[in-house]
Amino acid sequence: MADLEKKQYIKDPRIPCKYGVKCYQKNMVHLSKYKHPPKTNKETPVTQPKKRIKLDREPTEEVNETGIKGDINTLLEKNKEIRPNILIKNTGIDTSIDSPNTSSNIDRISTRTPKNINVRDFIKQKFLVEMPDDFYQFWDFCKGINELHPEEVLKTLSLIFVGPYDVLAGKFNDVNEKLNEDYLIHWRYYFDPPEFQTVLKSDIKTGYHIGYFRDSPEELPIFLASNCANEDGTFTVMGDNIFAAVNFHLENILKTSDPFKKLKLTKFQSMLKQAAEKLNLSLSKNTEKIKRRNNKIVTRSFNKLGIVVPYNRKTQLGYRELSLGNMELHKLLNNIQNALPEQKNKYLSDLQGVITNANIATDECDFGTGIHLALSILAHGVDCLDRSIMLLLATNYRLLKREVFAKIAEAHMSNRKKGTDLSIL
């Protein structure tokens, strides 16, 4: 029997699991992708490794000028305990996150969601963030136009409601429950940072989508932005509420519309402006709230949205510049993406130096540096560094007490997809 099992294993076309007989994963995605050698009676049972220590408590009650709680020396020591060693192997990058520590080792739940969902609670529980009032007010505005099918109101603008709006549309009522990680990647596009939550998408397969952006998961969004995922990783700010974002999108459509369509769009825009005025919402692209946020930006990654982290300008604690400038980093990532196999290790070694310096910055409480590097790699689109992005983001977000963003980064980088069909339904 053992010989037969061995022959079947050799013929199995699947990828061999790097953990072999020691793998204890039950995740069906992992089991369908990787093959595992047959176990024998001589092999000892496998025990699950201990989890890494996390900084889940505040070292002291003292708050320094950066907004980070705790004595700096204590933080420096704690960071060394919890920061994983983010390395790129000389033989190439291990992009797999199928490891014994992965949080996705949970059997898929077979229960169903309630028939009548409390939308606010469901969104908070599944997407891990709260949506602002204008998110719900815009849905009510669309219901005022088409009470039975508000999700169809934006078709004239070539837009479709997605993401958390699927909850309001009843698409999550009485359906099979998903894994917690699945909700975090529902309509999450290839270049989307963890701070971004998609709510609208184009009905044309361009990858164009619009979403809310927030600097902290504990805060409401600051603005909405758009991105064309089939083009690049840059985002455009569209206003601080969804009425402004839709109006911004509508203005762009009007520039190229024929007279007949322009008449319909102008009528819709008039209703949109009246509703925004009644709700005291600005349709400006650059409001005072966005300007105040711009003053807090410590640097900008390749996505152009800016990074806001606790930063003391006197002591310069919280962020330091990367060891490569943006142009040099962009060139290096291009080289990695386009290199022949025999050339790739050289460029990966160069990037390893940048990552090592970012790790040192993390050890010394400059958490914004690792986030800057990871978000730039994410926005660039090089397709072999997802694991490095995940480790950099998860580590530094957790040190900043932004656990939700860490979870989103882990879920996204473990199942990052190109394309425009990104629903989990």
PAMARSE-563385 format. One record per residue (C-alpha): residue number from 1; residue in one letter; x negated, y, z negated. Coordinates in steps of 0.05 Angstrom, whole numbers. Each point is the difference from the previous one (the first is absolute). Layout:
BEGIN
n:NUM&res:A&xx:X&yy:Y&zz:Z
...
//
This chain:
BEGIN
n:1&res:M&xx:0&yy:0&zz:0
n:2&res:A&xx:-57&yy:47&zz:-17
n:3&res:D&xx:-32&yy:-10&zz:68
n:4&res:L&xx:66&yy:14&zz:35
n:5&res:E&xx:10&yy:64&zz:-39
n:6&res:K&xx:-71&yy:22&zz:16
n:7&res:K&xx:12&yy:-12&zz:75
n:8&res:Q&xx:65&yy:39&zz:-3
n:9&res:Y&xx:-36&yy:57&zz:-35
n:10&res:I&xx:-54&yy:2&zz:54
n:11&res:K&xx:51&yy:2&zz:56
n:12&res:D&xx:42&yy:53&zz:-34
n:13&res:P&xx:-8&yy:64&zz:44
n:14&res:R&xx:12&yy:47&zz:-58
n:15&res:I&xx:-56&yy:42&zz:-32
n:16&res:P&xx:-35&yy:-35&zz:-58
n:17&res:C&xx:15&yy:34&zz:-66
n:18&res:K&xx:-65&yy:27&zz:-30
n:19&res:Y&xx:21&yy:-26&zz:-69
n:20&res:G&xx:9&yy:-72&zz:24
n:21&res:V&xx:27&yy:-48&zz:-52
n:22&res:K&xx:-6&yy:55&zz:-53
n:23&res:C&xx:55&yy:41&zz:32
n:24&res:Y&xx:63&yy:-1&zz:-42
n:25&res:Q&xx:42&yy:48&zz:43
n:26&res:K&xx:73&yy:-17&zz:12
n:27&res:N&xx:15&yy:59&zz:46
n:28&res:M&xx:30&yy:-28&zz:64
n:29&res:V&xx:-33&yy:53&zz:43
n:30&res:H&xx:-68&yy:-22&zz:-25
n:31&res:L&xx:16&yy:-75&zz:6
n:32&res:S&xx:24&yy:8&zz:71
n:33&res:K&xx:-62&yy:39&zz:21
n:34&res:Y&xx:-55&yy:-40&zz:-34
n:35&res:K&xx:-14&yy:-75&zz:-5
n:36&res:H&xx:-24&yy:-33&zz:-65
n:37&res:P&xx:-41&yy:-64&zz:-7
n:38&res:P&xx:36&yy:-60&zz:-33
n:39&res:K&xx:-10&yy:-5&zz:-75
n:40&res:T&xx:-31&yy:-63&zz:-31
n:41&res:N&xx:5&yy:-28&zz:-70
n:42&res:K&xx:-73&yy:20&zz:-13
n:43&res:E&xx:16&yy:74&zz:6
n:44&res:T&xx:15&yy:36&zz:-65
n:45&res:P&xx:62&yy:42&zz:-7
n:46&res:V&xx:-7&yy:73&zz:17
n:47&res:T&xx:14&yy:54&zz:-51
n:48&res:Q&xx:20&yy:69&zz:19
n:49&res:P&xx:-56&yy:51&zz:-11
n:50&res:K&xx:9&yy:55&zz:-51
n:51&res:K&xx:27&yy:65&zz:26
n:52&res:R&xx:-46&yy:60&zz:5
n:53&res:I&xx:4&yy:49&zz:-57
n:54&res:K&xx:40&yy:62&zz:18
n:55&res:L&xx:-5&yy:69&zz:-31
n:56&res:D&xx:73&yy:0&zz:-23
n:57&res:R&xx:-7&yy:42&zz:-62
n:58&res:E&xx:-26&yy:69&zz:-14
n:59&res:P&xx:-70&yy:0&zz:-32
n:60&res:T&xx:15&yy:61&zz:-43
n:61&res:E&xx:53&yy:53&zz:-9
n:62&res:E&xx:-47&yy:55&zz:23
n:63&res:V&xx:17&yy:31&zz:68
n:64&res:N&xx:-59&yy:32&zz:36
n:65&res:E&xx:5&yy:56&zz:52
n:66&res:T&xx:8&yy:-49&zz:57
n:67&res:G&xx:66&yy:-25&zz:-26
n:68&res:I&xx:-31&yy:-69&zz:-13
n:69&res:K&xx:11&yy:-24&zz:-71
n:70&res:G&xx:-57&yy:-26&zz:-42
n:71&res:D&xx:-73&yy:13&zz:-17
n:72&res:I&xx:-42&yy:0&zz:63
n:73&res:N&xx:-53&yy:-47&zz:-28
n:74&res:T&xx:55&yy:-49&zz:-19
n:75&res:L&xx:29&yy:4&zz:70
n:76&res:L&xx:-67&yy:-12&zz:31
n:77&res:E&xx:-8&yy:-65&zz:-39
n:78&res:K&xx:71&yy:-23&zz:13
n:79&res:N&xx:-7&yy:13&zz:75
n:80&res:K&xx:-58&yy:-49&zz:4
n:81&res:E&xx:44&yy:-53&zz:-31
n:82&res:I&xx:59&yy:5&zz:48
n:83&res:R&xx:-31&yy:22&zz:66
n:84&res:P&xx:-10&yy:-60&zz:46
n:85&res:N&xx:-63&yy:-3&zz:41
n:86&res:I&xx:23&yy:23&zz:69
n:87&res:L&xx:-50&yy:-31&zz:47
n:88&res:I&xx:-3&yy:-13&zz:74
n:89&res:K&xx:-37&yy:-65&zz:14
n:90&res:N&xx:-56&yy:2&zz:50
n:91&res:T&xx:33&yy:-58&zz:36
n:92&res:G&xx:62&yy:42&zz:12
n:93&res:I&xx:58&yy:25&zz:-40
n:94&res:D&xx:47&yy:-48&zz:-36
n:95&res:T&xx:67&yy:31&zz:19
n:96&res:S&xx:40&yy:-56&zz:-32
n:97&res:I&xx:34&yy:16&zz:-66
n:98&res:D&xx:24&yy:-70&zz:-11
n:99&res:S&xx:-36&yy:-10&zz:-65
n:100&res:P&xx:18&yy:-31&zz:-68
n:101&res:N&xx:9&yy:71&zz:-29
n:102&res:T&xx:50&yy:23&zz:53
n:103&res:S&xx:66&yy:22&zz:-30
n:104&res:S&xx:40&yy:-32&zz:57
n:105&res:N&xx:-8&yy:-70&zz:-29
n:106&res:I&xx:74&yy:-3&zz:-18
n:107&res:D&xx:51&yy:-48&zz:28
n:108&res:R&xx:50&yy:35&zz:43
n:109&res:I&xx:64&yy:17&zz:-37
n:110&res:S&xx:63&yy:-30&zz:28
n:111&res:T&xx:51&yy:44&zz:-37
n:112&res:R&xx:42&yy:52&zz:35
n:113&res:T&xx:5&yy:74&zz:-13
n:114&res:P&xx:66&yy:28&zz:-29
n:115&res:K&xx:58&yy:13&zz:47
n:116&res:N&xx:6&yy:71&zz:-28
n:117&res:I&xx:-68&yy:32&zz:-14
n:118&res:N&xx:-14&yy:60&zz:-43
n:119&res:V&xx:-42&yy:33&zz:54
n:120&res:R&xx:-42&yy:45&zz:-45
n:121&res:D&xx:-18&yy:-56&zz:-47
n:122&res:F&xx:-14&yy:-49&zz:57
n:123&res:I&xx:-46&yy:49&zz:36
n:124&res:K&xx:-38&yy:14&zz:-64
n:125&res:Q&xx:-6&yy:-74&zz:-17
n:126&res:K&xx:-20&yy:-25&zz:69
n:127&res:F&xx:-37&yy:58&zz:32
n:128&res:L&xx:-29&yy:22&zz:-68
n:129&res:V&xx:13&yy:74&zz:13
n:130&res:E&xx:59&yy:48&zz:-9
n:131&res:M&xx:28&yy:37&zz:59
n:132&res:P&xx:16&yy:75&zz:-6
n:133&res:D&xx:69&yy:31&zz:2
n:134&res:D&xx:-6&yy:23&zz:72
n:135&res:F&xx:-9&yy:-73&zz:21
n:136&res:Y&xx:70&yy:-16&zz:-25
n:137&res:Q&xx:28&yy:68&zz:21
n:138&res:F&xx:-21&yy:-13&zz:72
n:139&res:W&xx:36&yy:-67&zz:0
n:140&res:D&xx:63&yy:35&zz:-26
n:141&res:F&xx:-8&yy:52&zz:55
n:142&res:C&xx:-1&yy:-56&zz:52
n:143&res:K&xx:61&yy:-33&zz:-33
n:144&res:G&xx:36&yy:66&zz:9
n:145&res:I&xx:-11&yy:-6&zz:74
n:146&res:N&xx:13&yy:-75&zz:6
n:147&res:E&xx:29&yy:-29&zz:-64
n:148&res:L&xx:2&yy:-73&zz:24
n:149&res:H&xx:-68&yy:-1&zz:33
n:150&res:P&xx:-45&yy:55&zz:-27
n:151&res:E&xx:-61&yy:-41&zz:23
n:152&res:E&xx:19&yy:16&zz:72
n:153&res:V&xx:2&yy:76&zz:-6
n:154&res:L&xx:-73&yy:11&zz:19
n:155&res:K&xx:3&yy:-41&zz:64
n:156&res:T&xx:6&yy:64&zz:41
n:157&res:L&xx:-69&yy:19&zz:-29
n:158&res:S&xx:-28&yy:-69&zz:17
n:159&res:L&xx:-8&yy:-14&zz:-75
n:160&res:I&xx:20&yy:-60&zz:-42
n:161&res:F&xx:7&yy:-4&zz:-76
n:162&res:V&xx:-48&yy:-51&zz:-31
n:163&res:G&xx:-36&yy:-15&zz:-65
n:164&res:P&xx:39&yy:20&zz:-62
n:165&res:Y&xx:56&yy:24&zz:44
n:166&res:D&xx:13&yy:-73&zz:16
n:167&res:V&xx:23&yy:-7&zz:-72
n:168&res:L&xx:51&yy:57&zz:10
n:169&res:A&xx:23&yy:-32&zz:65
n:170&res:G&xx:16&yy:-65&zz:-38
n:171&res:K&xx:-53&yy:-42&zz:35
n:172&res:F&xx:-26&yy:-27&zz:-66
n:173&res:N&xx:69&yy:-19&zz:-27
n:174&res:D&xx:10&yy:-75&zz:-10
n:175&res:V&xx:-63&yy:-23&zz:36
n:176&res:N&xx:-55&yy:-48&zz:-21
n:177&res:E&xx:-45&yy:32&zz:-52
n:178&res:K&xx:-71&yy:14&zz:24
n:179&res:L&xx:-67&yy:-2&zz:-35
n:180&res:N&xx:-16&yy:64&zz:-36
n:181&res:E&xx:-58&yy:13&zz:48
n:182&res:D&xx:46&yy:-5&zz:60
n:183&res:Y&xx:40&yy:61&zz:-18
n:184&res:L&xx:-64&yy:41&zz:-3
n:185&res:I&xx:-15&yy:-14&zz:73
n:186&res:H&xx:71&yy:10&zz:26
n:187&res:W&xx:-11&yy:48&zz:59
n:188&res:R&xx:-72&yy:15&zz:-22
n:189&res:Y&xx:-38&yy:16&zz:63
n:190&res:Y&xx:-73&yy:-17&zz:15
n:191&res:F&xx:-29&yy:68&zz:-20
n:192&res:D&xx:47&yy:17&zz:-57
n:193&res:P&xx:-36&yy:17&zz:-66
n:194&res:P&xx:30&yy:-24&zz:-66
n:195&res:E&xx:25&yy:71&zz:-13
n:196&res:F&xx:46&yy:-3&zz:61
n:197&res:Q&xx:70&yy:-30&zz:4
n:198&res:T&xx:32&yy:-7&zz:68
n:199&res:V&xx:74&yy:19&zz:5
n:200&res:L&xx:11&yy:15&zz:75
n:201&res:K&xx:-28&yy:-30&zz:63
n:202&res:S&xx:6&yy:13&zz:75
n:203&res:D&xx:43&yy:-46&zz:41
n:204&res:I&xx:-55&yy:2&zz:53
n:205&res:K&xx:-58&yy:-49&zz:-11
n:206&res:T&xx:-52&yy:54&zz:-12
n:207&res:G&xx:-9&yy:-14&zz:-74
n:208&res:Y&xx:25&yy:70&zz:-16
n:209&res:H&xx:27&yy:3&zz:-71
n:210&res:I&xx:15&yy:50&zz:-55
n:211&res:G&xx:-8&yy:-9&zz:-74
n:212&res:Y&xx:-7&yy:32&zz:-69
n:213&res:F&xx:-69&yy:13&zz:-29
n:214&res:R&xx:-17&yy:6&zz:-74
n:215&res:D&xx:-66&yy:7&zz:-36
n:216&res:S&xx:21&yy:-40&zz:-61
n:217&res:P&xx:50&yy:-57&zz:-5
n:218&res:E&xx:28&yy:32&zz:-63
n:219&res:E&xx:16&yy:64&zz:38
n:220&res:L&xx:52&yy:16&zz:53
n:221&res:P&xx:-26&yy:10&zz:71
n:222&res:I&xx:-33&yy:66&zz:20
n:223&res:F&xx:17&yy:-2&zz:74
n:224&res:L&xx:18&yy:-43&zz:60
n:225&res:A&xx:-48&yy:-17&zz:56
n:226&res:S&xx:0&yy:-38&zz:66
n:227&res:N&xx:-48&yy:-46&zz:35
n:228&res:C&xx:-3&yy:-37&zz:67
n:229&res:A&xx:-28&yy:-68&zz:-21
n:230&res:N&xx:-14&yy:-21&zz:71
n:231&res:E&xx:-46&yy:59&zz:10
n:232&res:D&xx:-43&yy:15&zz:-62
n:233&res:G&xx:1&yy:9&zz:-75
n:234&res:T&xx:11&yy:75&zz:-4
n:235&res:F&xx:63&yy:28&zz:-33
n:236&res:T&xx:38&yy:65&zz:10
n:237&res:V&xx:34&yy:37&zz:-58
n:238&res:M&xx:73&yy:15&zz:17
n:239&res:G&xx:29&yy:36&zz:-62
n:240&res:D&xx:16&yy:-13&zz:-72
n:241&res:N&xx:69&yy:-33&zz:11
n:242&res:I&xx:31&yy:-46&zz:51
n:243&res:F&xx:45&yy:53&zz:29
n:244&res:A&xx:-62&yy:40&zz:18
n:245&res:A&xx:-35&yy:-62&zz:28
n:246&res:V&xx:59&yy:-17&zz:45
n:247&res:N&xx:6&yy:72&zz:23
n:248&res:F&xx:-75&yy:0&zz:16
n:249&res:H&xx:10&yy:-63&zz:42
n:250&res:L&xx:61&yy:29&zz:33
n:251&res:E&xx:-37&yy:64&zz:20
n:252&res:N&xx:-51&yy:-42&zz:36
n:253&res:I&xx:54&yy:-39&zz:38
n:254&res:L&xx:34&yy:64&zz:21
n:255&res:K&xx:-62&yy:23&zz:37
n:256&res:T&xx:6&yy:-56&zz:51
n:257&res:S&xx:75&yy:-16&zz:0
n:258&res:D&xx:46&yy:10&zz:59
n:259&res:P&xx:56&yy:52&zz:-7
n:260&res:F&xx:54&yy:-52&zz:-14
n:261&res:K&xx:-38&yy:-34&zz:-56
n:262&res:K&xx:-24&yy:68&zz:-26
n:263&res:L&xx:73&yy:20&zz:-10
n:264&res:K&xx:12&yy:-61&zz:-46
n:265&res:L&xx:-64&yy:11&zz:-38
n:266&res:T&xx:13&yy:73&zz:-11
n:267&res:K&xx:68&yy:-16&zz:-29
n:268&res:F&xx:-31&yy:-51&zz:-47
n:269&res:Q&xx:-54&yy:49&zz:-20
n:270&res:S&xx:52&yy:51&zz:-18
n:271&res:M&xx:34&yy:-49&zz:-48
n:272&res:L&xx:-69&yy:-20&zz:-28
n:273&res:K&xx:-18&yy:73&zz:-15
n:274&res:Q&xx:67&yy:13&zz:-33
n:275&res:A&xx:-8&yy:-61&zz:-45
n:276&res:A&xx:-71&yy:19&zz:-19
n:277&res:E&xx:21&yy:71&zz:-16
n:278&res:K&xx:57&yy:-24&zz:-43
n:279&res:L&xx:-48&yy:-45&zz:-39
n:280&res:N&xx:-52&yy:56&zz:-5
n:281&res:L&xx:-52&yy:-40&zz:38
n:282&res:S&xx:-53&yy:33&zz:42
n:283&res:L&xx:-10&yy:-21&zz:72
n:284&res:S&xx:-70&yy:29&zz:2
n:285&res:K&xx:-58&yy:-45&zz:17
n:286&res:N&xx:-45&yy:33&zz:-52
n:287&res:T&xx:36&yy:17&zz:-65
n:288&res:E&xx:-28&yy:27&zz:-65
n:289&res:K&xx:0&yy:-71&zz:-29
n:290&res:I&xx:-44&yy:-24&zz:57
n:291&res:K&xx:-46&yy:60&zz:-7
n:292&res:R&xx:-9&yy:-13&zz:-74
n:293&res:R&xx:-17&yy:-72&zz:15
n:294&res:N&xx:-51&yy:22&zz:53
n:295&res:N&xx:-37&yy:39&zz:-54
n:296&res:K&xx:-10&yy:-65&zz:-38
n:297&res:I&xx:-30&yy:-40&zz:58
n:298&res:V&xx:-72&yy:-22&zz:-15
n:299&res:T&xx:-13&yy:-28&zz:69
n:300&res:R&xx:34&yy:-26&zz:63
n:301&res:S&xx:-6&yy:-70&zz:27
n:302&res:F&xx:10&yy:-18&zz:73
n:303&res:N&xx:76&yy:0&zz:-9
n:304&res:K&xx:-4&yy:77&zz:-9
n:305&res:L&xx:49&yy:1&zz:-59
n:306&res:G&xx:-50&yy:17&zz:-54
n:307&res:I&xx:-17&yy:-36&zz:-65
n:308&res:V&xx:22&yy:26&zz:-68
n:309&res:V&xx:-33&yy:-30&zz:-61
n:310&res:P&xx:-17&yy:27&zz:-70
n:311&res:Y&xx:-61&yy:44&zz:12
n:312&res:N&xx:-40&yy:47&zz:-44
n:313&res:R&xx:-31&yy:53&zz:44
n:314&res:K&xx:-49&yy:23&zz:-54
n:315&res:T&xx:-29&yy:-69&zz:-15
n:316&res:Q&xx:19&yy:-27&zz:69
n:317&res:L&xx:26&yy:-62&zz:-34
n:318&res:G&xx:53&yy:-40&zz:37
n:319&res:Y&xx:-27&yy:2&zz:71
n:320&res:R&xx:-66&yy:3&zz:37
n:321&res:E&xx:-15&yy:2&zz:74
n:322&res:L&xx:-11&yy:-65&zz:38
n:323&res:S&xx:-72&yy:-17&zz:18
n:324&res:L&xx:20&yy:8&zz:73
n:325&res:G&xx:36&yy:59&zz:31
n:326&res:N&xx:66&yy:-11&zz:35
n:327&res:M&xx:-31&yy:1&zz:70
n:328&res:E&xx:-54&yy:-50&zz:-19
n:329&res:L&xx:50&yy:-45&zz:-35
n:330&res:H&xx:46&yy:2&zz:60
n:331&res:K&xx:-58&yy:-18&zz:46
n:332&res:L&xx:-21&yy:-57&zz:-46
n:333&res:L&xx:71&yy:-29&zz:-2
n:334&res:N&xx:3&yy:5&zz:76
n:335&res:N&xx:-64&yy:-39&zz:5
n:336&res:I&xx:27&yy:-54&zz:-46
n:337&res:Q&xx:64&yy:-5&zz:40
n:338&res:N&xx:-35&yy:-4&zz:68
n:339&res:A&xx:-64&yy:-37&zz:-18
n:340&res:L&xx:-18&yy:-67&zz:30
n:341&res:P&xx:-5&yy:-57&zz:-51
n:342&res:E&xx:-76&yy:3&zz:-2
n:343&res:Q&xx:2&yy:75&zz:-14
n:344&res:K&xx:55&yy:2&zz:-51
n:345&res:N&xx:-40&yy:-19&zz:-61
n:346&res:K&xx:-45&yy:61&zz:7
n:347&res:Y&xx:58&yy:48&zz:0
n:348&res:L&xx:34&yy:-37&zz:-57
n:349&res:S&xx:-64&yy:6&zz:-40
n:350&res:D&xx:1&yy:76&zz:12
n:351&res:L&xx:72&yy:4&zz:-24
n:352&res:Q&xx:-18&yy:-42&zz:-61
n:353&res:G&xx:-46&yy:57&zz:-22
n:354&res:V&xx:58&yy:48&zz:3
n:355&res:I&xx:45&yy:-47&zz:-40
n:356&res:T&xx:-55&yy:-10&zz:-52
n:357&res:N&xx:-6&yy:75&zz:-10
n:358&res:A&xx:76&yy:4&zz:-7
n:359&res:N&xx:-3&yy:-55&zz:-52
n:360&res:I&xx:-52&yy:40&zz:-39
n:361&res:A&xx:47&yy:60&zz:4
n:362&res:T&xx:56&yy:-43&zz:-29
n:363&res:D&xx:-46&yy:-22&zz:-57
n:364&res:E&xx:-11&yy:73&zz:-16
n:365&res:C&xx:74&yy:19&zz:1
n:366&res:D&xx:1&yy:32&zz:70
n:367&res:F&xx:60&yy:-42&zz:20
n:368&res:G&xx:18&yy:44&zz:59
n:369&res:T&xx:-62&yy:-22&zz:38
n:370&res:G&xx:21&yy:-73&zz:8
n:371&res:I&xx:70&yy:22&zz:19
n:372&res:H&xx:-28&yy:47&zz:52
n:373&res:L&xx:-43&yy:-54&zz:31
n:374&res:A&xx:56&yy:-52&zz:0
n:375&res:L&xx:53&yy:46&zz:29
n:376&res:S&xx:-48&yy:22&zz:55
n:377&res:I&xx:-14&yy:-73&zz:19
n:378&res:L&xx:75&yy:-13&zz:-2
n:379&res:A&xx:15&yy:59&zz:45
n:380&res:H&xx:-56&yy:-18&zz:48
n:381&res:G&xx:31&yy:-68&zz:15
n:382&res:V&xx:-62&yy:-45&zz:2
n:383&res:D&xx:31&yy:-69&zz:-6
n:384&res:C&xx:-50&yy:-39&zz:-42
n:385&res:L&xx:-3&yy:41&zz:-64
n:386&res:D&xx:69&yy:-11&zz:-32
n:387&res:R&xx:-29&yy:-35&zz:-61
n:388&res:S&xx:-50&yy:56&zz:-12
n:389&res:I&xx:56&yy:51&zz:5
n:390&res:M&xx:42&yy:-39&zz:-49
n:391&res:L&xx:-54&yy:-6&zz:-52
n:392&res:L&xx:-20&yy:73&zz:4
n:393&res:L&xx:71&yy:25&zz:-5
n:394&res:A&xx:25&yy:-48&zz:-53
n:395&res:T&xx:-60&yy:12&zz:-45
n:396&res:N&xx:2&yy:76&zz:3
n:397&res:Y&xx:76&yy:6&zz:-3
n:398&res:R&xx:2&yy:-42&zz:-62
n:399&res:L&xx:-54&yy:42&zz:-33
n:400&res:L&xx:44&yy:61&zz:16
n:401&res:K&xx:61&yy:-35&zz:-31
n:402&res:R&xx:33&yy:-5&zz:69
n:403&res:E&xx:17&yy:-73&zz:-6
n:404&res:V&xx:57&yy:3&zz:51
n:405&res:F&xx:-47&yy:24&zz:55
n:406&res:A&xx:-49&yy:-56&zz:-18
n:407&res:K&xx:56&yy:-51&zz:8
n:408&res:I&xx:21&yy:30&zz:67
n:409&res:A&xx:-71&yy:-1&zz:25
n:410&res:E&xx:-8&yy:-73&zz:-19
n:411&res:A&xx:66&yy:-20&zz:33
n:412&res:H&xx:-14&yy:40&zz:63
n:413&res:M&xx:-73&yy:-22&zz:10
n:414&res:S&xx:20&yy:-73&zz:-10
n:415&res:N&xx:52&yy:4&zz:55
n:416&res:R&xx:-21&yy:59&zz:43
n:417&res:K&xx:33&yy:-1&zz:69
n:418&res:K&xx:-2&yy:40&zz:63
n:419&res:G&xx:63&yy:11&zz:40
n:420&res:T&xx:69&yy:29&zz:-12
n:421&res:D&xx:40&yy:-58&zz:-27
n:422&res:L&xx:-17&yy:5&zz:-74
n:423&res:S&xx:65&yy:-17&zz:-35
n:424&res:I&xx:1&yy:-56&zz:-52
n:425&res:L&xx:75&yy:-13&zz:13
//
